[in-house]
Amino acid sequence: MFELSQLRCFITVATELNFRRAAARLNMTQPPLSRQVQLLEHQLGVALLTRDTRNVKLTAAGRAFFFEAQNLLERAQMAALSAKRFAQGDIGAVSIGFVGSAVYEFLPNVIAEAQEKQPNVHIALMEMNTAQQQEALQAQRIDVGIVRSPLQAPGFETERLVREPFVLAVPRRHPLAGTAPVALPMLDGEPFLMYSHSAYAPFNELLTGMFRSAGVTPAYVQWLGSSLTMLALVNAGLGLALVPRCAANVTFKDVVFHAIELGEGVQSELHLVWRSDNDNPAVGRLLGAIRAAVAKGAA
C-alpha cells in the first residue's frame, strides 16, 4: 500500500508538471522525488505520468488518481487535526448526570459557560438522583456527576461547588405566610412535605436529623422525590417544605418563601464528582468551565 508521503510527492509533481519545481517545493532533490513517484506507480500498477526531457504530463489514470489523491491527503490531514483537537478537549462529547434541583439556577449557567468555552463538544444531560449518579459513574455511563453528597470511594474525585441555605416554602393562605421572621419551633406540628430517603437521602437525613435535634416534630404528610413536586404541593396548600434557596427561582403564585435559621451546617450543597481514571480529554476542559460558572455566580 502506498504512503502519504508518496501521495504528497505525486500531487506536487502533478500540480507543477515539472520535477525540478516540485522538488524545490518539497525541499528535496529530484532523484528521490522521482523514485517516490515510481514506487507509487509500481504499487498501483499503472502509469500516472509520461515524462521526457522537456515535458511531464498526466496520463488518463493519473488525472483520475490526482483528484482522489488530493481527497485522501486532505482527509488524512483532517484526521490528524481532529485527533489533536480531541486530545486537547476542543471536540468530543461529555455526559453529565445531575440532581433535579441543580437545574433551577446552577446547571443552566454551567452549560452556557461550557458551550462558550467548548462549542464543538456535545454535552449530554441525564437527570438522576445522587445514588443513581454514583452507580452510573462506576459503570462509566456518565463522565461527570453533580450530586448532593460527595462520593467518598477510591478512584473518584470530589469537590464541593455550591453551598446555600434552605428556605421555608409556605402556602400563601397559611398563617406563617405573613409571619417574619419564622423560627424553627413554629414548625412543630405543622403539616410538612419532606424529601424521601430513597430519592434524596442526603436532604432527608440532614433535615429530619435537624428536627430531632431541635425537638421539633412536624406532621409529615408526604415524602417526595423532588423540590419541584414539593413546591407544587405547597402551592396547593398541602403543607410546608424546606427547599434549597435556588428552588425559589421557580415561581408559584401561592407559595411564599421565608428565610429561616436552621442551625450550624444545615445547608444545601452540590458536589462535582468524576472518575480519577477518566481519559476523556474534554472532561478536564468541562471541569474548568463548571468552576468558572460557579465563580461567576459567586461574584
MARSE-36965 format. One record per residue (C-alpha): residue number from 1; y, z, x; residue in three letters. Coordinates in Angstrom, 3 decimals, always signed. Layout:
BEGIN
num = NUM; py = Y; pz = Z; px = X; residuo = ALA
...
! end
This chain:
BEGIN
num = 1; py = +0.000; pz = +0.000; px = +0.000; residuo = MET
num = 2; py = +3.465; pz = -0.856; px = +1.226; residuo = PHE
num = 3; py = +6.010; pz = +1.770; px = +2.247; residuo = GLU
num = 4; py = +9.539; pz = +2.349; px = +1.030; residuo = LEU
num = 5; py = +10.870; pz = +1.520; px = +4.487; residuo = SER
num = 6; py = +9.280; pz = -1.940; px = +4.200; residuo = GLN
num = 7; py = +10.894; pz = -2.452; px = +0.812; residuo = LEU
num = 8; py = +14.259; pz = -1.469; px = +2.261; residuo = ARG
num = 9; py = +13.844; pz = -3.960; px = +5.103; residuo = CYS
num = 10; py = +12.826; pz = -6.798; px = +2.750; residuo = PHE
num = 11; py = +15.672; pz = -6.104; px = +0.287; residuo = ILE
num = 12; py = +18.250; pz = -6.128; px = +3.081; residuo = THR
num = 13; py = +16.932; pz = -9.416; px = +4.523; residuo = VAL
num = 14; py = +16.733; pz = -10.953; px = +1.018; residuo = ALA
num = 15; py = +20.338; pz = -9.918; px = +0.394; residuo = THR
num = 16; py = +21.717; pz = -11.173; px = +3.714; residuo = GLU
num = 17; py = +19.326; pz = -14.125; px = +4.160; residuo = LEU
num = 18; py = +19.829; pz = -13.509; px = +7.859; residuo = ASN
num = 19; py = +17.681; pz = -11.291; px = +10.092; residuo = PHE
num = 20; py = +20.474; pz = -10.579; px = +12.579; residuo = ARG
num = 21; py = +22.891; pz = -9.304; px = +9.929; residuo = ARG
num = 22; py = +20.123; pz = -7.437; px = +8.140; residuo = ALA
num = 23; py = +19.086; pz = -5.710; px = +11.366; residuo = ALA
num = 24; py = +22.679; pz = -4.693; px = +12.016; residuo = ALA
num = 25; py = +22.987; pz = -3.202; px = +8.513; residuo = ARG
num = 26; py = +19.778; pz = -1.236; px = +9.053; residuo = LEU
num = 27; py = +20.801; pz = -0.156; px = +12.566; residuo = ASN
num = 28; py = +17.699; pz = -1.654; px = +14.148; residuo = MET
num = 29; py = +16.778; pz = -4.685; px = +16.257; residuo = THR
num = 30; py = +15.410; pz = -7.930; px = +14.843; residuo = GLN
num = 31; py = +11.783; pz = -7.791; px = +16.157; residuo = PRO
num = 32; py = +10.791; pz = -4.549; px = +14.367; residuo = PRO
num = 33; py = +12.628; pz = -5.731; px = +11.232; residuo = LEU
num = 34; py = +10.690; pz = -8.996; px = +11.273; residuo = SER
num = 35; py = +7.485; pz = -7.021; px = +11.829; residuo = ARG
num = 36; py = +8.136; pz = -4.808; px = +8.778; residuo = GLN
num = 37; py = +8.649; pz = -7.845; px = +6.542; residuo = VAL
num = 38; py = +5.495; pz = -9.493; px = +7.910; residuo = GLN
num = 39; py = +3.477; pz = -6.311; px = +7.223; residuo = LEU
num = 40; py = +4.796; pz = -6.254; px = +3.662; residuo = LEU
num = 41; py = +3.827; pz = -9.909; px = +3.128; residuo = GLU
num = 42; py = +0.379; pz = -9.204; px = +4.571; residuo = HIS
num = 43; py = -0.171; pz = -6.234; px = +2.270; residuo = GLN
num = 44; py = +0.968; pz = -8.219; px = -0.766; residuo = LEU
num = 45; py = -0.981; pz = -11.305; px = +0.228; residuo = GLY
num = 46; py = +1.959; pz = -13.634; px = -0.457; residuo = VAL
num = 47; py = +4.826; pz = -15.176; px = +1.497; residuo = ALA
num = 48; py = +8.149; pz = -13.713; px = +0.456; residuo = LEU
num = 49; py = +10.393; pz = -15.648; px = +2.845; residuo = LEU
num = 50; py = +10.486; pz = -19.020; px = +4.530; residuo = THR
num = 51; py = +12.033; pz = -18.987; px = +7.996; residuo = ARG
num = 52; py = +13.147; pz = -21.497; px = +10.549; residuo = ASP
num = 53; py = +15.549; pz = -21.287; px = +13.463; residuo = THR
num = 54; py = +18.565; pz = -21.680; px = +11.168; residuo = ARG
num = 55; py = +17.687; pz = -20.551; px = +7.653; residuo = ASN
num = 56; py = +15.953; pz = -17.773; px = +5.745; residuo = VAL
num = 57; py = +15.058; pz = -18.456; px = +2.118; residuo = LYS
num = 58; py = +13.224; pz = -16.584; px = -0.582; residuo = LEU
num = 59; py = +10.045; pz = -18.117; px = -1.941; residuo = THR
num = 60; py = +9.385; pz = -18.085; px = -5.691; residuo = ALA
num = 61; py = +7.216; pz = -14.988; px = -5.161; residuo = ALA
num = 62; py = +9.977; pz = -13.493; px = -3.014; residuo = GLY
num = 63; py = +12.570; pz = -13.969; px = -5.752; residuo = ARG
num = 64; py = +10.320; pz = -12.302; px = -8.312; residuo = ALA
num = 65; py = +9.476; pz = -9.444; px = -5.955; residuo = PHE
num = 66; py = +13.112; pz = -8.932; px = -4.921; residuo = PHE
num = 67; py = +14.138; pz = -7.615; px = -8.347; residuo = PHE
num = 68; py = +11.045; pz = -5.420; px = -8.690; residuo = GLU
num = 69; py = +11.555; pz = -4.068; px = -5.157; residuo = ALA
num = 70; py = +15.152; pz = -3.119; px = -5.981; residuo = GLN
num = 71; py = +13.977; pz = -1.235; px = -9.077; residuo = ASN
num = 72; py = +11.258; pz = +0.545; px = -7.124; residuo = LEU
num = 73; py = +13.665; pz = +1.628; px = -4.405; residuo = LEU
num = 74; py = +16.254; pz = +2.828; px = -6.930; residuo = GLU
num = 75; py = +13.604; pz = +4.785; px = -8.828; residuo = ARG
num = 76; py = +12.390; pz = +6.367; px = -5.608; residuo = ALA
num = 77; py = +15.952; pz = +7.387; px = -4.737; residuo = GLN
num = 78; py = +16.482; pz = +8.800; px = -8.238; residuo = MET
num = 79; py = +13.205; pz = +10.720; px = -7.983; residuo = ALA
num = 80; py = +14.298; pz = +12.249; px = -4.693; residuo = ALA
num = 81; py = +17.687; pz = +13.158; px = -6.170; residuo = LEU
num = 82; py = +16.060; pz = +14.682; px = -9.261; residuo = SER
num = 83; py = +13.732; pz = +16.773; px = -7.119; residuo = ALA
num = 84; py = +16.702; pz = +18.033; px = -5.112; residuo = LYS
num = 85; py = +18.722; pz = +18.840; px = -8.228; residuo = ARG
num = 86; py = +15.743; pz = +20.575; px = -9.833; residuo = PHE
num = 87; py = +15.237; pz = +22.680; px = -6.703; residuo = ALA
num = 88; py = +18.915; pz = +23.655; px = -6.859; residuo = GLN
num = 89; py = +18.649; pz = +24.577; px = -10.551; residuo = GLY
num = 90; py = +21.024; pz = +21.809; px = -11.697; residuo = ASP
num = 91; py = +18.462; pz = +20.270; px = -14.068; residuo = ILE
num = 92; py = +15.356; pz = +21.534; px = -15.807; residuo = GLY
num = 93; py = +14.553; pz = +23.866; px = -18.685; residuo = ALA
num = 94; py = +14.667; pz = +27.627; px = -19.260; residuo = VAL
num = 95; py = +13.180; pz = +29.589; px = -22.152; residuo = SER
num = 96; py = +14.931; pz = +32.793; px = -23.252; residuo = ILE
num = 97; py = +13.498; pz = +35.443; px = -25.527; residuo = GLY
num = 98; py = +15.985; pz = +37.689; px = -27.310; residuo = PHE
num = 99; py = +16.164; pz = +40.509; px = -29.816; residuo = VAL
num = 100; py = +17.855; pz = +39.524; px = -33.058; residuo = GLY
num = 101; py = +20.897; pz = +41.761; px = -32.724; residuo = SER
num = 102; py = +21.832; pz = +40.046; px = -29.435; residuo = ALA
num = 103; py = +22.951; pz = +37.008; px = -31.428; residuo = VAL
num = 104; py = +25.823; pz = +38.849; px = -33.151; residuo = TYR
num = 105; py = +28.102; pz = +38.643; px = -30.127; residuo = GLU
num = 106; py = +26.351; pz = +38.690; px = -26.775; residuo = PHE
num = 107; py = +23.980; pz = +35.707; px = -26.931; residuo = LEU
num = 108; py = +26.468; pz = +33.021; px = -28.069; residuo = PRO
num = 109; py = +28.722; pz = +33.909; px = -25.128; residuo = ASN
num = 110; py = +25.758; pz = +33.737; px = -22.754; residuo = VAL
num = 111; py = +24.672; pz = +30.301; px = -23.977; residuo = ILE
num = 112; py = +28.223; pz = +28.947; px = -23.795; residuo = ALA
num = 113; py = +28.585; pz = +30.212; px = -20.220; residuo = GLU
num = 114; py = +25.173; pz = +28.858; px = -19.195; residuo = ALA
num = 115; py = +25.799; pz = +25.406; px = -20.677; residuo = GLN
num = 116; py = +29.155; pz = +25.221; px = -18.930; residuo = GLU
num = 117; py = +27.563; pz = +26.020; px = -15.570; residuo = LYS
num = 118; py = +24.281; pz = +24.118; px = -16.153; residuo = GLN
num = 119; py = +24.987; pz = +21.272; px = -18.603; residuo = PRO
num = 120; py = +21.770; pz = +19.445; px = -17.677; residuo = ASN
num = 121; py = +19.470; pz = +22.441; px = -18.146; residuo = VAL
num = 122; py = +17.811; pz = +22.666; px = -21.545; residuo = HIS
num = 123; py = +17.775; pz = +26.210; px = -22.924; residuo = ILE
num = 124; py = +15.100; pz = +27.086; px = -25.480; residuo = ALA
num = 125; py = +15.780; pz = +30.237; px = -27.519; residuo = LEU
num = 126; py = +12.999; pz = +32.332; px = -29.036; residuo = MET
num = 127; py = +13.758; pz = +35.342; px = -31.213; residuo = GLU
num = 128; py = +11.275; pz = +38.160; px = -30.548; residuo = MET
num = 129; py = +11.274; pz = +41.918; px = -30.573; residuo = ASN
num = 130; py = +11.045; pz = +43.793; px = -27.280; residuo = THR
num = 131; py = +7.256; pz = +44.192; px = -27.335; residuo = ALA
num = 132; py = +6.719; pz = +40.500; px = -28.108; residuo = GLN
num = 133; py = +9.004; pz = +39.510; px = -25.247; residuo = GLN
num = 134; py = +7.142; pz = +41.720; px = -22.798; residuo = GLN
num = 135; py = +3.894; pz = +40.029; px = -23.809; residuo = GLU
num = 136; py = +5.480; pz = +36.562; px = -23.576; residuo = ALA
num = 137; py = +6.840; pz = +37.313; px = -20.097; residuo = LEU
num = 138; py = +3.458; pz = +38.476; px = -18.908; residuo = GLN
num = 139; py = +1.862; pz = +35.297; px = -20.295; residuo = ALA
num = 140; py = +4.708; pz = +33.185; px = -18.777; residuo = GLN
num = 141; py = +5.656; pz = +31.713; px = -22.162; residuo = ARG
num = 142; py = +9.312; pz = +32.637; px = -21.562; residuo = ILE
num = 143; py = +11.355; pz = +32.785; px = -18.356; residuo = ASP
num = 144; py = +13.851; pz = +35.492; px = -19.290; residuo = VAL
num = 145; py = +13.900; pz = +38.264; px = -21.861; residuo = GLY
num = 146; py = +16.879; pz = +40.020; px = -23.458; residuo = ILE
num = 147; py = +15.364; pz = +43.279; px = -24.654; residuo = VAL
num = 148; py = +16.294; pz = +46.738; px = -25.874; residuo = ARG
num = 149; py = +14.368; pz = +48.717; px = -23.253; residuo = SER
num = 150; py = +13.614; pz = +47.881; px = -19.608; residuo = PRO
num = 151; py = +10.163; pz = +46.662; px = -18.657; residuo = LEU
num = 152; py = +9.030; pz = +49.185; px = -16.059; residuo = GLN
num = 153; py = +5.989; pz = +47.381; px = -14.677; residuo = ALA
num = 154; py = +5.010; pz = +45.924; px = -11.292; residuo = PRO
num = 155; py = +6.011; pz = +42.300; px = -10.878; residuo = GLY
num = 156; py = +9.062; pz = +42.432; px = -13.157; residuo = PHE
num = 157; py = +12.806; pz = +42.718; px = -12.537; residuo = GLU
num = 158; py = +15.086; pz = +44.510; px = -14.982; residuo = THR
num = 159; py = +18.816; pz = +45.093; px = -15.129; residuo = GLU
num = 160; py = +20.986; pz = +46.590; px = -17.836; residuo = ARG
num = 161; py = +23.503; pz = +44.158; px = -19.268; residuo = LEU
num = 162; py = +25.237; pz = +45.879; px = -22.151; residuo = VAL
num = 163; py = +25.713; pz = +49.445; px = -23.347; residuo = ARG
num = 164; py = +27.605; pz = +50.120; px = -26.561; residuo = GLU
num = 165; py = +27.801; pz = +52.855; px = -29.202; residuo = PRO
num = 166; py = +26.175; pz = +52.855; px = -32.609; residuo = PHE
num = 167; py = +28.423; pz = +52.728; px = -35.662; residuo = VAL
num = 168; py = +27.706; pz = +54.042; px = -39.117; residuo = LEU
num = 169; py = +27.405; pz = +51.413; px = -41.866; residuo = ALA
num = 170; py = +28.286; pz = +52.845; px = -45.290; residuo = VAL
num = 171; py = +28.238; pz = +51.251; px = -48.766; residuo = PRO
num = 172; py = +31.835; pz = +50.792; px = -49.901; residuo = ARG
num = 173; py = +31.280; pz = +52.936; px = -53.026; residuo = ARG
num = 174; py = +29.676; pz = +55.812; px = -51.126; residuo = HIS
num = 175; py = +31.825; pz = +58.951; px = -50.742; residuo = PRO
num = 176; py = +31.636; pz = +58.694; px = -46.944; residuo = LEU
num = 177; py = +33.215; pz = +55.220; px = -47.022; residuo = ALA
num = 178; py = +36.639; pz = +56.805; px = -47.334; residuo = GLY
num = 179; py = +35.943; pz = +59.723; px = -45.014; residuo = THR
num = 180; py = +37.182; pz = +59.724; px = -41.445; residuo = ALA
num = 181; py = +36.077; pz = +60.913; px = -39.077; residuo = PRO
num = 182; py = +32.404; pz = +61.124; px = -40.065; residuo = VAL
num = 183; py = +30.434; pz = +63.893; px = -38.362; residuo = ALA
num = 184; py = +26.685; pz = +63.811; px = -37.787; residuo = LEU
num = 185; py = +25.895; pz = +66.822; px = -40.071; residuo = PRO
num = 186; py = +27.358; pz = +64.870; px = -43.001; residuo = MET
num = 187; py = +24.316; pz = +62.585; px = -42.890; residuo = LEU
num = 188; py = +21.898; pz = +65.382; px = -43.771; residuo = ASP
num = 189; py = +20.029; pz = +64.466; px = -46.949; residuo = GLY
num = 190; py = +21.773; pz = +61.097; px = -47.305; residuo = GLU
num = 191; py = +19.698; pz = +58.010; px = -48.205; residuo = PRO
num = 192; py = +19.142; pz = +56.302; px = -44.887; residuo = PHE
num = 193; py = +17.842; pz = +52.966; px = -43.584; residuo = LEU
num = 194; py = +16.026; pz = +53.276; px = -40.265; residuo = MET
num = 195; py = +14.576; pz = +50.854; px = -37.735; residuo = TYR
num = 196; py = +10.801; pz = +50.607; px = -37.932; residuo = SER
num = 197; py = +8.764; pz = +51.790; px = -34.970; residuo = HIS
num = 198; py = +6.695; pz = +48.599; px = -34.848; residuo = SER
num = 199; py = +9.661; pz = +46.206; px = -34.558; residuo = ALA
num = 200; py = +12.373; pz = +48.358; px = -32.971; residuo = TYR
num = 201; py = +10.605; pz = +51.151; px = -31.163; residuo = ALA
num = 202; py = +13.499; pz = +51.879; px = -28.718; residuo = PRO
num = 203; py = +16.007; pz = +52.399; px = -31.561; residuo = PHE
num = 204; py = +13.524; pz = +54.226; px = -33.767; residuo = ASN
num = 205; py = +12.654; pz = +56.749; px = -31.094; residuo = GLU
num = 206; py = +16.265; pz = +57.167; px = -29.960; residuo = LEU
num = 207; py = +17.779; pz = +57.713; px = -33.410; residuo = LEU
num = 208; py = +15.044; pz = +59.770; px = -35.065; residuo = THR
num = 209; py = +14.908; pz = +61.947; px = -31.925; residuo = GLY
num = 210; py = +18.673; pz = +62.378; px = -32.082; residuo = MET
num = 211; py = +18.476; pz = +63.520; px = -35.726; residuo = PHE
num = 212; py = +15.703; pz = +66.007; px = -34.951; residuo = ARG
num = 213; py = +17.638; pz = +67.464; px = -32.013; residuo = SER
num = 214; py = +20.731; pz = +67.868; px = -34.180; residuo = ALA
num = 215; py = +18.780; pz = +69.472; px = -37.026; residuo = GLY
num = 216; py = +19.855; pz = +66.692; px = -39.382; residuo = VAL
num = 217; py = +17.321; pz = +65.274; px = -41.854; residuo = THR
num = 218; py = +18.399; pz = +62.072; px = -43.612; residuo = PRO
num = 219; py = +16.368; pz = +60.886; px = -46.583; residuo = ALA
num = 220; py = +14.729; pz = +57.789; px = -45.102; residuo = TYR
num = 221; py = +14.337; pz = +55.190; px = -47.837; residuo = VAL
num = 222; py = +13.342; pz = +52.104; px = -45.837; residuo = GLN
num = 223; py = +12.018; pz = +51.329; px = -42.351; residuo = TRP
num = 224; py = +13.227; pz = +47.890; px = -41.327; residuo = LEU
num = 225; py = +12.900; pz = +45.382; px = -38.526; residuo = GLY
num = 226; py = +16.412; pz = +44.050; px = -38.034; residuo = SER
num = 227; py = +20.047; pz = +45.129; px = -38.140; residuo = SER
num = 228; py = +20.917; pz = +42.183; px = -40.393; residuo = LEU
num = 229; py = +18.388; pz = +43.279; px = -43.021; residuo = THR
num = 230; py = +19.658; pz = +46.842; px = -42.829; residuo = MET
num = 231; py = +23.258; pz = +45.731; px = -43.363; residuo = LEU
num = 232; py = +22.236; pz = +43.592; px = -46.332; residuo = ALA
num = 233; py = +20.654; pz = +46.650; px = -47.937; residuo = LEU
num = 234; py = +23.665; pz = +48.811; px = -47.083; residuo = VAL
num = 235; py = +25.762; pz = +46.142; px = -48.809; residuo = ASN
num = 236; py = +23.523; pz = +46.517; px = -51.869; residuo = ALA
num = 237; py = +24.158; pz = +50.282; px = -51.872; residuo = GLY
num = 238; py = +20.619; pz = +51.346; px = -50.950; residuo = LEU
num = 239; py = +21.621; pz = +53.676; px = -48.126; residuo = GLY
num = 240; py = +23.478; pz = +54.278; px = -44.876; residuo = LEU
num = 241; py = +22.489; pz = +52.946; px = -41.448; residuo = ALA
num = 242; py = +23.297; pz = +53.276; px = -37.763; residuo = LEU
num = 243; py = +23.607; pz = +49.868; px = -36.079; residuo = VAL
num = 244; py = +24.884; pz = +48.660; px = -32.686; residuo = PRO
num = 245; py = +28.643; pz = +48.128; px = -32.698; residuo = ARG
num = 246; py = +28.191; pz = +44.371; px = -32.174; residuo = CYS
num = 247; py = +26.466; pz = +44.178; px = -35.575; residuo = ALA
num = 248; py = +29.836; pz = +44.989; px = -37.165; residuo = ALA
num = 249; py = +30.766; pz = +41.375; px = -36.375; residuo = ASN
num = 250; py = +28.599; pz = +40.387; px = -39.347; residuo = VAL
num = 251; py = +30.781; pz = +40.590; px = -42.437; residuo = THR
num = 252; py = +29.503; pz = +42.076; px = -45.705; residuo = PHE
num = 253; py = +32.121; pz = +42.646; px = -48.393; residuo = LYS
num = 254; py = +30.727; pz = +46.024; px = -49.462; residuo = ASP
num = 255; py = +29.986; pz = +47.548; px = -46.045; residuo = VAL
num = 256; py = +32.381; pz = +49.907; px = -44.277; residuo = VAL
num = 257; py = +31.879; pz = +50.767; px = -40.600; residuo = PHE
num = 258; py = +32.781; pz = +54.151; px = -39.124; residuo = HIS
num = 259; py = +32.752; pz = +55.374; px = -35.552; residuo = ALA
num = 260; py = +30.553; pz = +58.467; px = -35.212; residuo = ILE
num = 261; py = +29.794; pz = +60.826; px = -32.333; residuo = GLU
num = 262; py = +26.024; pz = +60.933; px = -31.801; residuo = LEU
num = 263; py = +25.780; pz = +62.858; px = -28.566; residuo = GLY
num = 264; py = +25.185; pz = +62.125; px = -24.905; residuo = GLU
num = 265; py = +23.178; pz = +58.996; px = -24.156; residuo = GLY
num = 266; py = +22.720; pz = +57.837; px = -27.754; residuo = VAL
num = 267; py = +23.844; pz = +54.266; px = -27.263; residuo = GLN
num = 268; py = +22.565; pz = +50.767; px = -27.816; residuo = SER
num = 269; py = +21.512; pz = +48.863; px = -24.702; residuo = GLU
num = 270; py = +20.495; pz = +45.333; px = -23.825; residuo = LEU
num = 271; py = +18.429; pz = +44.671; px = -20.717; residuo = HIS
num = 272; py = +17.662; pz = +41.482; px = -18.858; residuo = LEU
num = 273; py = +14.014; pz = +41.107; px = -17.799; residuo = VAL
num = 274; py = +12.235; pz = +38.406; px = -15.791; residuo = TRP
num = 275; py = +9.153; pz = +37.999; px = -13.640; residuo = ARG
num = 276; py = +9.608; pz = +38.607; px = -9.915; residuo = SER
num = 277; py = +7.396; pz = +35.584; px = -9.166; residuo = ASP
num = 278; py = +9.195; pz = +33.153; px = -11.483; residuo = ASN
num = 279; py = +9.623; pz = +29.961; px = -9.429; residuo = ASP
num = 280; py = +11.792; pz = +28.054; px = -11.917; residuo = ASN
num = 281; py = +14.927; pz = +27.233; px = -9.864; residuo = PRO
num = 282; py = +17.104; pz = +27.071; px = -12.981; residuo = ALA
num = 283; py = +16.391; pz = +30.730; px = -13.764; residuo = VAL
num = 284; py = +18.448; pz = +32.025; px = -10.838; residuo = GLY
num = 285; py = +21.463; pz = +29.993; px = -11.965; residuo = ARG
num = 286; py = +20.948; pz = +31.173; px = -15.548; residuo = LEU
num = 287; py = +20.900; pz = +34.820; px = -14.495; residuo = LEU
num = 288; py = +24.237; pz = +34.260; px = -12.786; residuo = GLY
num = 289; py = +25.659; pz = +32.680; px = -15.948; residuo = ALA
num = 290; py = +24.459; pz = +35.637; px = -18.022; residuo = ILE
num = 291; py = +26.102; pz = +38.108; px = -15.651; residuo = ARG
num = 292; py = +29.314; pz = +36.078; px = -15.767; residuo = ALA
num = 293; py = +29.296; pz = +36.120; px = -19.568; residuo = ALA
num = 294; py = +28.832; pz = +39.895; px = -19.564; residuo = VAL
num = 295; py = +31.692; pz = +40.297; px = -17.080; residuo = ALA
num = 296; py = +33.989; pz = +38.158; px = -19.267; residuo = LYS
num = 297; py = +33.124; pz = +40.242; px = -22.303; residuo = GLY
num = 298; py = +33.900; pz = +43.467; px = -20.429; residuo = ALA
num = 299; py = +37.235; pz = +42.203; px = -19.098; residuo = ALA
! end
